[in-house]
Amino acid sequence: MALIYVVCFDIEDDKLRRQVGDELLGYGERVQYSVFEIKLSNSSTLKKLKAELKALAEHYEGSVDIRFYYLNEITLEKSTTLDNKPVARFPSAIIL
């Protein structure tokens, strides 16, 4: 079963903020400048992503706050935008 997270961050450094955004784009989609909805295949992928982000952040001083909010099937079904559009709707398959 896939794991869906909302990842949001508040990072002072412009370069690090861009790097974190670029890294997260590999896992999901940007829904606001510093907010992403990501879909991970398992908890090992989450650990890998957190390690990658931590490695980026350890080279910078200043405020780095990155948060992961888990969405389960119930909370996902209840989540909408202001105009009642569903959020975090990932396709069950992607054909390349």
N, C-alpha and C positions, 0 to 999 in steps of 0.2 A: 504494500500500500504506500502510495506517495505521501510525502510530508509537505505541507504547504505552510509557508511562513510569510508574514509581513516583516520586512527588515527596514528599519529607519535609522538614520544617523544624523548626528550633529557634530561636525568636524570643522575646526577653525581653519586649518591649512588648506588652501585651494588645491594644491597638487595632490595631497592625500585624498581629499574629497573626490577628485576626478578619478583617481586610481581605484578607490573603493567602489564608485559607481560603475566603472568599467568592469571590475571583477564581478559585481552582482549581475550585470547584464548577461553574463555567461550562464546564469542560473534561472533567470526569469525576466520580468518586464518592469520598467520604471513606470510608476503611476503618478509620482510627483518627483520634484527634483531630488529629494533625499529619502524617498520612500519607494520600496520595491516589493513586488509580490513574486515569490520564488517557489518553485516546485522541486523537491529533492527526492531521489529514489529511495534513500535510506538514511539512518542516523550516522553512518560512516561518512556520507557525503557532507552532512552538516558539520561534523568534526573537521573534515578537510577544509571546508569553506571558512570556518572560524579560524583555523590555523593560518590560512592564507591571509585573511584580513588582519590577524594579530601580527603576522610577519611584516606586513606593510606598515602598520601603525607604530610598531616599536621604534622606528627610525625618526619619529616626529615628536616634538615637544608640543605642549598645548593640549587643549581639550579634545578628546576623541571619545565619543559616546555612540556605540553601535548596539542596537537592540533587535532581538528576534522575538516575534510574537507568533506562536503556533496557532493555526486555524484547523480545527477538526471539521468533520462533515456537518455537524450541527451548527457551529458558529459560521461556517462558510455559507450555508444555506440562508442564514439570517442576516448576512452582510450585504449591504447595498450602497450605491452612491446616493447623493442627494436627490437625483432624478430617478431613483428606483431601478437603476441598472445593476445587474449582478456583478460581483467582484471576483477576481482570481479564478476565472473559468479557463482552465488549461485543457487542451484537447487530449483525448485518451491516447492518441497516436499522432506522430508527426512523420510525414513522408518527405524524404529529401530527394 
